């Protein structure tokens, strides 16, 4: 019925209690264990009301006593924290070579992890990859599969909402079957969500890293390919087919116009500033690049360039060449970013991914300077702060947010 939440009218004591309960739980997640008096102070509730709230949450199994406060004369006050065993959530990060899986308790602490290599020969199907990786993390956590409340899976590309088929990720074998989502739903006993991997990096940065507090930002990801995540009004913008942010296909000045980009698997921006461009640029500048044109070679080159030749012997001539390498690559990145900035006018741009981060502050400064000349808007430009497995971290954060909503909102019913 319109105007009702969980069967109760807004403003009734039941709804107000549920709102206070959720506020207290969120404060315990943010600050850690709190005393009754501290909860009362932070929520504005009276001591009797705070006591009733804690008794209610403890009876529901959502709060446990974790110890007592110290530092004052007399007996310490009891401290209450979110019960970590009240629910568990899982995240998966899928790419063509491996699947990373992790399980976290309700407080966000990772309790189990697993890495599943995916061999090129005798490659298991997508359902087998997901279930084997998840089961490995669940076993590491000492749990059973049914203990996991929700799973979020991050993949390259995106599942088209109208067809349920994976798009923009032709390099991910075994994930393009027409009934894949139904098969995964049948194999797993919990709700499963699917999200683009770069979008999940943005989730991690928004919740834990450089984009905390920002409601409008762009994250540019540079690893094997170029991709972007767009956060507008605090929410991910995915587009009609889920392809918002597939900027590698974007036509840009300075690169040949690529037609039939879906068939080619590339586009102008990828050809201008993708990882495989860097070894070619280095050779043009006279630098010795023994590696094949790979993302790993790009990372090594940018790390050396960021250190002005410190990672590779050579002296001033090499340091100058490395500086020119940074200049050229920064111009390529800024060219694509200028188009995004002109359309979206974000407050913040975050550079992330192993390739971009390898260039560090020297690359960031150059991109910022170029962007200031190419774009009318002047967003803040920063490096990503979530460096360790950011796709997996974002998947866990997304799974935890939905799990907390499910578990905490049962109090309002």
N, C-alpha and C positions, 0 to 999 in steps of 0.2 A: 504494500500500500504506500502511496506517495506520502512523504513526510514522516516515515518511520524508519528507524535503524534497528535491525535485529529484532523487530517486533515491539520496540518501545519508542515512544515519542521523544524527540530531542528535548532535553531540558528536564526530563524526569529523573528521579534519584538513581534509577538503575543505569541510565546512560551516563550521568555525571560520575557515578562510581567507576564505571568502565573507563571513562576518560582519565580520571585520577589514577586508576590502576596502571593504565598504559603509560602515563607520564612518569610514574614512579619507576616502572620497569625500564623505560628509556634512560632515566637518570642513572640507574644502577649499571646499565650497559656503558654509559658514557664515563662515569666516575669510578666505577668499581663498587665494592661493598660500602653501604652507607648505614648509619645508625638511624633509629626512628626519629630522633630530634633533627638530624640533618635532612632527612627526607621531608619532614614537616617544614623546615626552613626553605628548602628548594622548591617545594610545591605550593607553599602558603597554606598548608592544611594544619589544623589544630592537632595537638598531641593525641587526643582520643580518636580523631578521624584517621590519623596516620597509623595508629595502632590497629584499628579495624581493617585498614587497607592491607597492612602487612599480614595480619591473621588470615585475611581472605586469600591473598596470594600464596601464602605458605600452605594453606589447605588445598589449593588448586595445584600444588606441586611446582609452581613457577618460581618460588623464592625459597632459599635455604639460609640458615644461620651459618655464617662463615667464620665467626670468631668474635672477639671483643675489642673495643677501642682501647688505646693505651695513651699515657701521657698525663692523665689527670689523677688526683688523689681519689681513693676509693675504688669500688668495683667498676670495671669498664662496661660501657654500654654494648649491647649486642649489635653486631654488624650483619646486615642482610644483603645478599647478592642474588642475581639471577641464577636459577638452578641450571647448570650447564647440561645436565642430562635430560632436561625437559623435552628436547628435540635435537635432531641432527640434520645438517644440510650438506649437500655435496656439489662440487663443481668439477667440470672436465674441460680440458683444453686439447682440442684435436687438430693435428696437422698431418701431412702425408707420411711423416716418419715415425711419429709416436703419439700416444695419448697420455696426458698427465691427468691424474685424478687425486682429489683430496676431499676429506670429510672434516667438517668443523662442528663443534658443539654450539649450543645456543648463544654462548657468549662470544663466539667468533674464534675460539682457540682451535687450531688445526690439530686433530687427534689421529689422523691416519692419512698417508700419502702412498701413491703407487705410480710407477712409470711403466707403460706398456709399449715396448718397441713394436713397430709395424713393419714387417719385412716386405720388400718389394715382391719377392716370389712367395707364392702361397699366401697372399694377403688375406687375412680374415675379413668377413663382411662387416659392415658398419655396426650391426646389432651385436655381433660377437666382440668387436673392439670396445664398445661401450660397456657391455656387461662384464667383460674380463677386467677392464680397468677399474670400474666401480667396485667390483668384488675384491680386487686387490687392496684398494684403499679401505674398504669396510673391514676386511680381515686385519689390516694393520691397526685399525682403531679398536679391535676387539669387539666388533659389533656384527650384526646380521644385516643383510640387504634391506629387510623390512623395517629396520630401525631408522632408516634415512627418510626424512619427511618430504624432501624435495630435491631435485637435481636440476642444475643449469649446465647446458653443454654449449661451449663456444667453438665455432668452426669458422674457417674462411668463408666468404660469401654470405648468403642469407637464404633462409627458406621463404619462398614466395607465399604470402598469406592466402592467395587465391588458389594455388595449385598444390601447396605442401611440398614442392620440389626445391632442391638446393640450386641456387643460381650464383653466378659470378665466382665459381670455384671449380673450374674444370680440372684443376690439378689435384683434386681430392678424390681418388678412385674409390668406388664402392658406396658413395654417399648420394647418388643421383637417382635411385630407384623411385618409381611413382608411389609405392606404398611404404616407404621407409619409416615415416613418422608413426603410422599405424603399427608397424612391426615393433618399433621401440616401445610404444605405449603398451603393447601386449606383453613385452618381455620384462617390463619394470613395474613394480607395485606402487610407485609413488608418482606424483605429478612431475612431468619433465618439461622444461622450457629450453628453447634454442635461441642463441643470440650470436650475432657476428662477433668475431674475436676482437676486432679493433673497438667496437662498441663496449666490450667488457673492459678493455684497458681504460676507456674513458670513465666507466663506472668506478674502477679502482682509484683513478686519480681524483674523481669527485668526492669519494668517500674518505680516502686515506692520504691523498697526495697533493699535487700542485694545483688542482682545480677545486679544492675544498672551499666552499663559500661562493663559488661562481655559478651563475645560472645560465649564462650564455658563453659557450666556448667551443673551440674546434681543437681536436687532437689529430695531429698528423703523424702517422705511423710509417716508419721506414725500416723494413727488414728485407725479406725476399721480394716483396712488392710494396707499392705505396698504397696506403688507404687512409681514410679519415673517419672520425666519429664526430657527429654534430649534436651538441646539446643545446637546446633552445628552451628557455623558460624553465630550466632545471630538468627537462626530460629529453631522452634520446629521440632524435628525429630519424626514423628509419626509411621513410619514403613509401610509395604505393606498393612496390614490389620487394621492399626490403633493401634496395640497392643504394640508398642515400649514403654517400661517403665513398663510393667506389671511384675515387678520383684518379686512380691510375689510368683509367680510360679517357680522362678529360683532355680535349685538344688544348694545346698551349702554344704560344709563340716560341720559336727556337727549336721546335721539333717537327719532323715530318707529320703531315696529316694522315692518321691511321684510319682506314675505313674497315668496316666489318669487324669492329673491335672485339665482339664476343667470339668470333671465330679465331681472330688473331691472338686473343688472350692478352692483349696489351693495348696501350693507347699513348697519346702524346706525352702526358706527364710522366708516365712510366719510362718512356724512351728518353726523356730529358733528364730525369732526376732519380731514376731507380738505382738500386744498389749496383747493378751490373755496368752502369755507366762509369763508375769511379775508376776501375782498373784501366779502361780506355783513356780516360782523362789523364791518369797518371803517366801512361806511356807517352802521350802527346807532350807532356811536360818533361820528359826525359828521365822519369823515375823508373827504377828497376822493379818490375812486378812479375815475379816468377809464378804466382798463383794463377789458376784459371779464373775467369771472370765470375766470381761467386760472391754471395753476401759476406762470407768469411773474409775474403780478400778485401772487400770494401771496408769492413770493420777495422782490419789491421791498418789499412791506409789512413783512415780517418783518425785512428788513435795516434799514429805516427805524426800526422799533420797537426793534431791538437797539441802535441808536445814539441812542435817546431823542429822535427827531425830527431828528437831525443830517443825515439824507439828504433830508429834505423840509422846506421852510421852514414856520414856524408858531409857534415859541416854546413857552412852558410849557404852554398848553392842549393843543397838539398832542402834546407829550411825554407829558402825562398820559393822553391818549387812546391813544397808542401803548403805554403801560404797561398800560392796561386790555385792549388787544388781546392783548398777550402773556399776561396773566393768564387771559383767557377761552380762548385757544387751548391754553395749558398744561393747563388743567382738562380740556379735551376729550381731549388726548393721554393724560393721566394716568388718565382714566376707563377707557380701553381697556387701558392697560398694567397697571392694577390687577388686571384679570381674568387676564391672562397671568401676572402675578407670583403670584397666589393659586394657580394651577394648577401652575406650573412651579418656583417658588421658585428663580429663577436667582441666580447670584453677581453677575452684571453685566447691565445693560441699556445698549445702544448706540443712540443716536439718529443716524440717517443719512438721506441723501437731500437734494436741494437745498433743499426747503422747510424741513425741520427744522434743517438746518445754517445756513440764513440767519438763524434766530433766535439762533444762537450761545449764548454763556454765559448771557446774560439769560434765554433760554427754558429752557435746561437747568436753571438754578437753580429756576425756577418749577415745572417739571415734577417735579423732585426733591422740592420742598416739598409739592406736591399728592400725589404718590405716597406720601410718608411718612404722610399722613393717611388715604389710601384703602386702603392695603395693609398687612397685618400684617408681611410680610417686608420687609426693608430692603436691597435690592440696591444696589450701586454704580451710579450713572447717569453716563454719559459721552457725549461727542460722538464721532462717527466720525472716524478719523484719515486714512483713505484717501479723499482728496477728488477726485483726478483719475481719471475714468473707472473707478470702483470695480467695476462689473460686468465690464468687460473685464479688469481686473487680476485679479479672482477667477477668471475663466475661464482665464486664462493660468496662474495658480498651480495650479489643479486639473489642467490638462493637463500641466504640468511635473512635478507630483508623480507622476502615473501613468506618464509617460514615463521618469522616473528609476527608478521601480520596475522597469519593463520592461527598461531598458537595464542597470542595475546588477545586477539579479538574474540576468542571463544568466551571471554569474560563478559562480553556485551550481549550474549545470546540468552 
